[in-house]
C-alpha cells in the first residue's frame, strides 16, 4: 500500500501547536491524544481552508458546488482508516494523495481506498464505531459561521444511468466502487447562535466538535476529553445515524465530509489571519477503537422545524403592488432599448435526507438557509445585464443575512455576490409615489460595468487574473441563486412564508 504523504500536509502536521486559541486558555490537545491512545488508534488530520473556485480554476476540482461567493469554507483532510488503502491522486492534475494511515498491519487485508475526489481526504468513509474530534479556534466577530456534517458520495445504484443527469458525475473505479455526489447535510448545524464554546463569547474562543455514529465510542471519547480538561460546556456532539447511512470501510459504503462556513467578518485582517492559520491552530483527530465496538447507533436527530406561521406578506404592506410597481418601472426605463426575460425563482436544493433518499445532489445544503434559484440564461453581450429585486428578508425577520449570487454553469462557480448590507436605499427610486416602506425592498443590478451605487460588476472568465472560474464570459449559461440565513426559529425560513426574490434579464436589442 502506498504511504507517501504530500509534503504540504507533512509540513502542516509538523506545525500543529500545543495550544489552540490565541484568545483564551484551553487544554493541550496532545494530552487528549495521549489519553485516547490507551484505547484507540489516533491519527492526526489537517483542518484547512478550501477555496473551491481557486481549486477548480487550477484544474484540481471537478465542481465548485455552488460556493457562496464572498464566504469562506474550511474542511477536513483526514488520513485513511487503519488497515485501509490510500486513495491516490494524480501528479499530472496536481491532485495529492490522501494521507496514508499510520496503522497498516501486514497480517490484515486492507479495506479498499475511498473513491478519490480532490482534494484527497476531504471525503472519507467511517467505520460505525469511529469518532472524529476537532478542537478549533472560532472566528472573530462575523455575521455568520457554522459547522455541518455531510454525506458526500454514495455508490451508484444498480441499473441506474447517471450520465447526463443534472448535478451528477462519477468518481471512483472498479476497485473502490463507482460513486456520485449527494453532498447532503446530516441534521442541523452547529452555528454561532447555539455552539458550546470556551470563554464568554461565541467569537474568538475555542470549541470542540465530536462526530460519531456509535454512542459507546462517543461517550468514551467525551470522557477522555473531560479527563484532558475540556469542559462539557465547550463540547458539541454531532451524531451520524448509522441505521440510515452505509457506514463502514467496505466497497460501496457511503463517504462523508465536514464543512465550516464563515461569512462577513467585521475585521477583514483578522479574518484573513484566521483562515491562513487555521491549520496550525486547530487539532483534528481520527479516533478508531483498537477493538471494534458492538453497534450502538444514534437515531436520526430531531431537527428544528422551519416556519413561524407568519408570512412576509403579513409583515410588509401592499407587497404585490409595490413589487409590480418596481417591475413596471424597470421595464419602462429599459424596455425601449432592451428585450427582457423573467426567469422565475424556485426552491433550489432539497434538504440532506431528502437528497439521500431521492438520489439527488443537494450541493452542500444547509438547514440554516433558505435557497432559491432561477433557471439558467445567458448574457449575450457586454450591454446585457440582470436586475434582482424583491423583499429584503432581513427586514421582515426571515433572515439574519441574505444575499444573491450569480453562478456560471456547469461548474456552479459563484461569480458575483450581493449581500443585504448593500441593499439599503436601493428600491426608493423605483417605487416613486409608493416609496413609503421602501427599505423593506431592494433593487440591484448585475452588469459588466458599475453604472451606479447599486450595481455589482460581473467579471469575465477569459483573462481573469484570479483564475478562470472567478468570472464568466458572454454566452456561457448562468443563473441567480438567493439565500436567507437563520430566521427567529434558529433555522432557515420556511419556503412557504417568504415572497420569492425576482429577476429580470435585459438583452440589448440588435
N, C-alpha and C positions, 0 to 999 in steps of 0.2 A: 504494500500500500504506500502511496506517495505521501511524504511527510514534510514537503517543503512549505514553509510559511513565508508569504510575501514579505520582503524586507520592511516595507512601510508599516505592516502590522507588528513585526517584531519590535521596531522602534517604539511604537505606541505602547506596547505591553511593558517595555523596559522603563518607561517614564511614569507608570501609574504611581500616584503619590500615596504616602502614608495617611494623609488627611484628605478630606473630600471637599469641604466648602471653605471658601475664604471668609464667609460672613458669620459662621457660628462653629462652635466646637462640637465635633461628633467623634465617636469611637474610631479606632483604626480598623479598616476593613481586613487587614492581614490577620488580626485577632480572630475575626469571624471565619476566615478561610482556614485557619489552624483548627478551630473548634469543629467546623464542618468535616474536615478531613478525617476525623475519627470514625465517621460512618458513611462518608460519601466520597466519590471521586469528584474533585473540584477543579474545574478548568476556567481559566480567565478568558473573557472575550473583550471586545472593543465596542465602546459606545461612541458614535461619531455622527457628525452632520452628513446628510445625504442631499446633495443638490441634484435633483433628478434632471433638470434642464441642462446643467453642466455635463453630467454623465452621458446623457443622450446625445448632446452636441459633439462629444468626443467619441461617439460610437460605442460606448460601453453600457448602454441601457436600451432596452427594446421598447420602452414606453415611459412617458412622464406621469401617467396615471392621473391626469387632471390635477397637477400640482396647483396649489393656491398661490398664485404669483404674489410675491411680497411677503410670504410667510416662510418659515424655515422648518426643516424636518430633521429629526435625529433618530437613528436606527441602531439595532444590534448588528454586530458581526460576531456570530457565535462559532466556536470550534465544533467539529464533528463530535458526535457522542462517542463514549468508549466503545471500542470494537466496531466502529462504523467507518467505511471507506471515505476518503476525502473527495469532495466534489471539485473537479478540476476546471479551471478557467481556460482562457485562450491567450497565449502570448501575442498572437497576431492581432487580436482585437483589444488587447490591453486589459483583459479580464483576469484578475488574480485568482489563485486557488482559494478555496475555503481554508480556514485554519484547520490543520490536521489535529486529530485527537492526541492527547498526551498518554492515553491508555489503550495500547493496542497489544493485547495478549496473543502471542503466537499460536497458542493451542485453541483459540476461539475463532470460529469462522465469522468474518466481518459481515455486518449488515450492509446493504447497498448504500451508495452515496445518495445524498439529496439530489433531485433534479437541479442542474445548475441554472442559476439566474443571477446575472450580475447586479450588484457586486456580491461576490461569494460570501456566504454566511448571513446575508440579510434574511433569507428564509431557511427554515430548518425543520426537521422532524423532531418529535419529542416522545420519549418513552412515557408510558402512562404515569410513572412514579417520579419523573424528573421534575426539578424545580429550577427556575431562573431567578436570580437575585440581582437587582440593580440598586446600587447606592449612588445617588446622584445629587449634585447641586441643583437647585431650582433657579430659573432665570430671574433677572431683576424685573422690576415693575413693567408690566406689559398689558395689553388689552385682553390677551387670551393665551393660555397654554393648556395642553392636555397630554395624557399618555393613554394609548389604546392598544389592546391585543387583537391580532387578526388571524384568521385562517387565510393563508396566502394562495397556495395551489392545491388542487385536488386532481386525482387521476381521471383520465378520460373514461367515460362510461362506455362499455362495450357496444359496438354497433352505431354509436353516435358520431356524426361527422361535424367536427368543429371548424373545418376550413371555411373561411369567408364569413363566419358568424361574428357579428359586431362585438367588439371588445375581447375577442378570443385570439389567442396564439398558443403555440405548443412549446413546452420546454421538456428537457429530459431525453432519454433514449431507451432502447430495449432493456438495458441493464437496470436503469433507475425506475423505469416506467415513464409513460407519456402523460404529461400534466397540462392543465390550463388554469388561468387565474380565476380566483373568486374574490380575493382581497376584501373579505367581508369582516366587519367588526364583530367582536365577541363581547356582548354586554355593553354596559355603559362605560364611559371614560372615567379616568381619574383626572380631574382638572383643578384649576386654581380655586374653585369655589368649594370643593369637597375633599381636597387632598389632606392626608395626615403628614405632618412635617415637624421638624425641629424648630425651635425658636418661636417667636410671636407672629411671624408673617409668612404668608404663602409665597413670598418672593425673597430671593437671595438667602434661602435657608437650605436644608437638606431633607430629602425624602428617601424612603426605602420602598421599592416595588418588588413584590414576591408573586411570581406567576407559577401556577401548578394545577394539575388535574387530580391529584391524589391527596385526600385530607391528611393522611398519616404523614406523608412526606412534608407537606406544607407545615403541619403542626410541629414537626421535629425541627425544621429549618427556622421557624419563628422562635422556638425555644432557644436555639443556638444564637439567634440574633439578640435575644434578650440577655443571654449569658455574656455576649460580647459587649453589651452596653447600649444596644439600640432599644429605645423605649417603644412600647406599643403605640404610643401617640404619633410616631413617625413612620409606622409600617402600614403599607397599603397592600392588601391581598387581592389579586386579580385571578379569578378562577376560570379554568377551562373545563367545560362539561365533557368528560371522557366518553359518555354514552352517546353523545351527539356526533363527535368528530372521530376520525380514524387515527387514533393515537398509535405510536409505535415507530420503529425504525425500518420495518419491512417494506419491500417494494409495494407501492400503492397507498402507503399511509399518507395522510394529509401533511402539508407543511404549514408552518406558522410564521408570523412576523410581528414586529412591535414598532410603534411609531409615536414619537413625541412631536407635537406641533407647537410652534411659538410664533405669535403674531403681534405686531405693532408695539414694539418696545418703546418705553419712554426715553431711555438713554441709548442712543444708537451705538456709541463707542463701547459701552459696557455689554451691549447685546452681541456685538461682533466678537468681543473678547470671550464671552460665554461660549459661543459656538466654536470658536477657534481652539478652545482649550478643554472642551467637554470630555474629550478622550482621555486627557491626563487627570482630570478631577473626579471622574466617575469610576466606580468599580463595578464590573459586570462578571457574574459567575454562573456557569452552567453546573448544576449540582445533581449528581447521579448516584442513587444508592448503590453501594458496593454489592449488596444482595438485593435483587429486585423485590419490591414490596407487593403484597397482595393488593388487588384493586380496591380502592375506597373512593369512588368518584363523587364529584360535585354534580348537582343538578344544574340545569340552565338557570342562571340568576334572574331574579325578578328585576325588570328594568323600570325606569321612571316613565310613566305614560306621557305621551305628547298631548298638549292641549290644555287650555284653561276654561274652555266653554265660551269664551268671548272672541268674536270675530273682529278683525280690524275694521270692518265696515261699521261696527258699533262704536269705535273709538274716534274715527275721523268722520266729519260731516260731509255729506254730498260727494263721497269719494268717486263714484262713477261719473258724475257731472264734471268734477274737476279733472279727472284723468282724460275725459273726452275733450275738455277744453284745451288741455296740453296737446293732445293728438292733433286736433284741428289746427291749432296754432303752428305746430311744426310742419304740417302738410301745406298750410297756406304760405309759410315762409319759404319752403324749398320745393314745393310741388311743380312750379313752372319750369324749373331747370333740371329737376331730378325725377326719375321714376322711383318708386319705392315698393318695398315689400314688408310685411309684418309677421315675421316668424313668431309663433306663439310659445310661451314658456310652458313646460310640463315638468312633472316630477322627474328628476334626473337619474337617481340611483335607488335601488331598494336597500333596506337595512340588511345587516350581515346575515342573519339566519334565513331571511327570505332569499337572499342571493345564493346561499349554500344549498338550500333545498330546491331552488329553481335552476341551479347550474348557470348562474349569471355572474358577470363581472361587476362587482359593486364599486370598483375603482377606489378602494380605500375610504369607504363611507365612515361617518362619524355621527353617532346619535345626538351629539351636541348641536348638530347643524340641520337646517332645512336646505335642501338642494333643488334648484330649478334649472332647467336647461332648454335652450331653443334647438330646433332642427338646424342643420348646417346650411350655410350660404356662402357666397364668395364676395369679395371686394375686387372689382374688375379693373379699377383704375385708381390713381392717386387721389382723385377727387371724390371717390365714393367714401361714405362714412356711415357710422352707426350711431343711433341715438337710443340710449336706455332711459326709461322713465318709470315712475311708479310711486308707491307709498314707501317712505323711509321707515323700515321695520324697527329701527332703534327708537323712533319717536312714538311708536304705538305700544312699546313694551314687548314686541315679539322677537327682539334680538338685542344682545349685549353689543354685538357689532355685526355689520352686514357689508357685503361687497359684491362686485360684479367682475368677472374675468372673461377676457376674450381668449378662446382656445383655438389652436390650429390642429387640424386632422392630418395624418392619422395618429400622431404621437400624443395627442391630448396635452400639448405643452402650453402652459399658461403664458400668454404674451403680454397682456396689459391688464392691470387691475385697478379698480376704482373702489376705495373704501368709504364707508359712511362719513368719516371725518372730513371728506372733501365735498360733501353734498350740500352743506349748509348754504342757503340762499340761492340755490341753482334753479328753483322752479318759479320764483316770483315773476320773472319777465315773461313767462309763457302763460301765466294764469290771468293776467290783465285784471279785469274788474272782479274776478273770482279769487284774488290773491290773498284774502283772509285765510289764515291757517296754512299758508304756503310752505312753512317749514316742515310740515308733515309729508311733503312730496319732494321729488327730485327730478332733474332733467340733466343728463350728461352725455357728451359726445365722445366717441372713439374715432379718431381720424389720423391721417398721416401727418398733419401739422396742427399745432395748437392755435386755434383762432381766438380763443378767449380763456378765461379762468376756469371754465367748466368743460375743458376738453382734455382727454388723455391721449397721448401720442401712441400710435401703433408702429412699432419698429419693424424694419424689413429683416428677412432671414438672410438674403444674399448680402455678403459683405459685413455682416454683423460681427463686430469685434469681440463680443462676449461669447458668441457661438451661434450656429445657425438656428437652433431651436429657441433662442431668446426673441425671435421675431417671426414674421410670416410675410410671404410675398403675395402680390396680387394674383388672383386666380386660384389660390390654394383654399380649399374648404375650411371654413371657420364656424364657430358657434359662440354663443354667450351663455355663461352659467352664473347663477346667483346663489349666494349663501347668506344665511342669517343664523348666527350662533347664540344659543342659550337665552330662552325666554325665562320668565319668572319661575317656571316649574323646575328649572335646573337641567333641562334638556332642550333639544331643538323644538321650535314651534310646530304645531300641527299644520300639515299641508292644507287642512280644511278650515283654517281660521285666519288665513292670510290672503291678501289681494296680490295675485301673481304679478311680478315685475314684467314690464313690456319693452318691446324692441321695435324700432323702425330702421330698416336699412335703406339708405338713399343712394341710388345709382345715377351718376351724371348722364343726362340724355346725350346721345351721339348726334 
